Amino acid sequence: MKSHPAYTLIKKLSTNEKRYFKLSRIQSGDSLCKKLFNYIERNEDPLDRDIIAIIKTKGSVNNISIHKNYLFHVLLESMVHYTNGKTIENQLVQNLKELEYLYTKGLTEIAIKKLKIAKHKALLFEEFPIYLQLMTWERLFLSNIWQTIQWKAWHTERSIIRKKMDLIDECMLYNDTFFTAIVNRFHVQKKSINASFNRLMKIKNSNLQTFRFKKNYFSGLNFYYIYNNQPDKALDSGAQLIALFSAHPKNNIEKVKKYFLLRIFRNGD
């Protein structure tokens, strides 16, 4: 029997996440959710009859599906709050919300200062979709004072960001193509794989290269050489990928090393 999503999620939580959820339920006064959570956490195979018994002790509605779904809902919502601000992407999403609020209050000067900081962060970490949203706010804040030269610069910048995103997407396609070739080694036409490799070689010298582009480029090379049974080149491209990650402030390099060494040796025979 398939486990309910609430059960699966609870089993995946870290100790700190569990602690956060329990405290949040205490603060909200939701003791039933906390009781259900504690029972599911302690039992490898939770029984419906036990859950019904817990529900009855709280004098609640005797409909187990409603309570399971509600637990999953509040658990997921709580974990989103817990992780909010822990990643660059979450921080930038929060910045977008702050800009919207400041705009509704007419605090444009303060918003522009925050916008500049957020744009710098989004560009540094290559969060290009959010960067484009920030540019939309920039247009709204400054359109009444911009001259022709500022408008041209804004449109040029937006065009460059979109081209970078397109280049990343194209390189990601080749990376995924080569990975699929490894998984389905006997069901892929080598001619089409080589054609994809040749197209990848054509875009490798683009002047719009970013970290995300290079990551997919070297990863794609690595997959291609593993598929082609060229272990020396696979190791070389893996080393280039590790060097790329080690120079980037966003990544845990030890995890990256272990992953790619495992990938090479698992598929290199």
N, C-alpha and C positions, 0 to 999 in steps of 0.2 A: 504494500500500500504506500502510495506516495506521501512523503512527509509534508506537513503544512509549511509554507514559507516562513512563518514565525519561528517554528522549531529549527529550521535550517539556519536562519539568520542568528539566532541565539547561540548556536553551536560555533559560529564563526567569530563571535565577539572576543576582543581582547579583555584582559582583566580590568584595565582602565575604562574601557567602554561599558562593561557591565556595571562598574561602580558608578559611572556617570548616570546611566539609565536609572539605577535604583534610587539615587539621590534626587533625580528629577521627578520621579514618581512620588517620593516622600513630600517634596516641596509642593507638588500639585494636589496632594491629598488623595491620589488615585491608588489606594491600597490593594484593590482587586488586581490591577495590572501587575503590581509588584509581586503579589502572591502567585499569580499564574507564571510570571517570569521565573521566580525562584523554583517553582515545581519543575518547569520544563528544563531549567538549567541543571538541576540535580539528577534528572532521569534521562537515560539514554533513549528510552522508548516510551514517551508520555502516553498515558491511557486516557481515553475520553471520559471514562467513568470517574476518574480522579479529578479531572478538570471540572466536570459537572458538579462534583461534591464541593469543590472550592467555590464555584459560582453560587451554589445554594447557601453556603455559610455567610455570604455577603448579601443574601436576599435579593440577588440580581435576577434578570430574566434568564430562564432556563433554555437558552439557545446557544449552543456551543460554537457554532460557526460565526455568529456575530462577535463573540468575545475573542476568538482566534484572529479574526480579521482586524478587529480593533487593536489588539495587542501588536500585530504586525505593523499597523499604521503608525501608532505612537512610537514604537521602537525605531522604525525607519526615520521618522521625523526627528526623534531625539538624536540619532546618530548623525544626521545631516547637521544639526546644530552643534554637535560635538566636534565634527571635523571642520566646521565653518571657520575660515581664517587660517587653517593649517597649510593650505597649498596656495601657490601664487595665483592660480585661477580663481579660487574662492575669494582671495583678497581683492582681486580685480573686479569680480562680480559685486562685491560689497561696495567698492568704489563707485561703480555704476549706479547703485541704489542711492549712495550719498549724493552724487551729482544730481540725480532726479529730485531728491528732496530739497537740496539747496536751490535748485531752479524754481521749484514751486513756491519757495519763500522769497524769491527775488534776490538771493544772495549770490549774484553772478561773479563778483570779484573773488570771493572765497572759493567758489566752484572752479574758476579758471586755474587757480593755484593748485588745487587738488587734481585737476585734470592733467596738468603738465607732469606732475609726479607719477600719476597712473599711466600716462602714455609712455614715459621713460621705462617704467617697470614692465609694461606689456611688450615693448620693443626688445628689451634686454632678454626676456624669457620667451620671446617669439610666440606670444599669445595673440596671434594675428586676428582671429575673429573678434576678440574683445577689443583689440586695437582699433578696428574699423568702427565698432560701436562708440568708442571714445571719440573718434574723429567726427562722428555724427553729432555728438554733444558739442564738440569744439565749433562746428559749423553753426550750431544753434546759438551758442554764446557770443560768437564774434562776427556773425554775418552782417550786423548793422554797422560795423566799423572797418571792415575789410575793404581794401582797394583791389583793383584787377590783379595786381601782382600776387597778393595773398591768396586770392581765389585760384589762380593758376598753380601756385605752389601746393595748395591743398589737394587739388585734383591730381596733380602729378604724384604726390605722396601716396594717395589712395590707390592710384593705378599700380605703383610699384609694389605695394603691400599685396594687392590682389594677384599680381604676377608671381610673387614669392609663394603665395598659397597654392597657386596652380602648379608651380614647379614641384612643391612638396607632394601634392596629390599625385602627380605623374610618377614621381620617383617611388612613392608608396605603392602604386599599382604594380610596378616592376618587382619590388620587394615581395609583395604578396604573390605575384605570379611565380616567382622562383621558389617560394616556400611551398606553394601548392604543387609544384613540379616534384619536390622531394617527397611529399606525402603521397602523391599519386604517380610515383616514378614510372610505372608501366602503362599509364593511361594518358600520357601527355606526349604530344608530338615534339620531338627535339628541334625540329625546324622552327616552330613557333617560339620556343624558348630562346633559341639563338637570335631570332628576330627581335625579341624584347630586349635581349642583352645588347644588341647593336644600337637600339634606340636609347638605352640607358647611357651608352658611351657617348652619344651625341649631345646629351645635356649635361655631362659631368663638368664641363668647363664654363658653365653659366656664371655670369657676374652677379647673379642674384642668389648665390648659395647662402644657406642658413644652417644652423645646427641641425634642425629637423630634416633638411634636405640631405645633409651629409650623413646623418644617422641612417636614413633609409637607403642612401646610395651604398655605403659600406656594408650595411646589412644585406642589401640585395646582392652585392658582389659575393658576400660570404655564402649565401644560400645557393647562388649560381655555381660557385666552385665546388660546394659540397655535392650538388646535383651532378656535376660533371666529373666527380671523382678526382679532383685536383687538390689534395690535402695541403700542399705547400702554399698555394695561393689562398686557400680557405683560411689557413692560419695567419697569413699576412694581412688579409682583409679584416680578420677578427682583431688582430693587434692594432690596426688603424682605427677600428671602431672603439676599442678600449681606450686608446689615446685620446680620441675625440671626447668620450664621456668623462675622462679624468680631468679634462680642461674645462669642463662645464660645471658651474656651481650648483646645479639642480640635482645631481645624481649621486647615488651610492656606488662608487666605483668597484668595491669588492663584490657586490652582488652582480654587477655587470660582467666582471671577469669570470666568475663562476658560471654564469649563464652561458656565455659564449664558448668557453672551453668545453662545457658539457655538450653544447649544440654541435660543435665541430666533431668531437670524438664519438658522439652517439650516431651521427649520420655519415661519418667518414669511412665506414667500412663497406 
